[in-house]
Amino acid sequence: MQPGITVMMINMSNSTSFNITVVNDLNLYPEQVSSDGRQKREEYHLTPKDGNIQSDVLLLNGSPLQLTDSLDIPAMNPKLVDPASPIILAPDSIVFATLRDFNAPACA
């Protein structure tokens, strides 16, 4: 099993965005690399359609989460981002961020 963590953030504000920076102080020897030496971060952003909190449609990374024509669950692909960039929490959103190369001994 590859080390890492997933964090969930909820922004209940209807007007304020937040930029969250995650620092991995204990991970001295990452195994996989990106442009700055770290593995890409996976993000899943859940937001209401058109910013309407009462909407019947939920968006995953900007795409509607709706059954396909054959009534299958749609693909739930992450947004891959540079791990050095902040996690942006839009108003009225839920974000799951998976940091694959994050060494968290307390979570093992």
JOTAGI-V85298 format. One record per run of one state. SS is the DSSP state (h for helix, s for strand, l for the rest). FROM is the first residue (numbers start at 0). TO is the last residue. If there is no record, write none. Layout:
# JOTAGI-V85298
ss->{SS | SS}
from->{FROM | FROM}
to->{TO | TO}
This chain:
# JOTAGI-V85298
ss->{l | s | l | s | l | s | h | l | s | l | s | l | s | l | s | l | s | l | h | l}
from->{0 | 4 | 11 | 17 | 20 | 40 | 48 | 51 | 57 | 60 | 62 | 64 | 78 | 81 | 86 | 89 | 92 | 99 | 104 | 107}
to->{3 | 10 | 16 | 19 | 39 | 47 | 50 | 56 | 59 | 61 | 63 | 77 | 80 | 85 | 88 | 91 | 98 | 103 | 106 | 107}
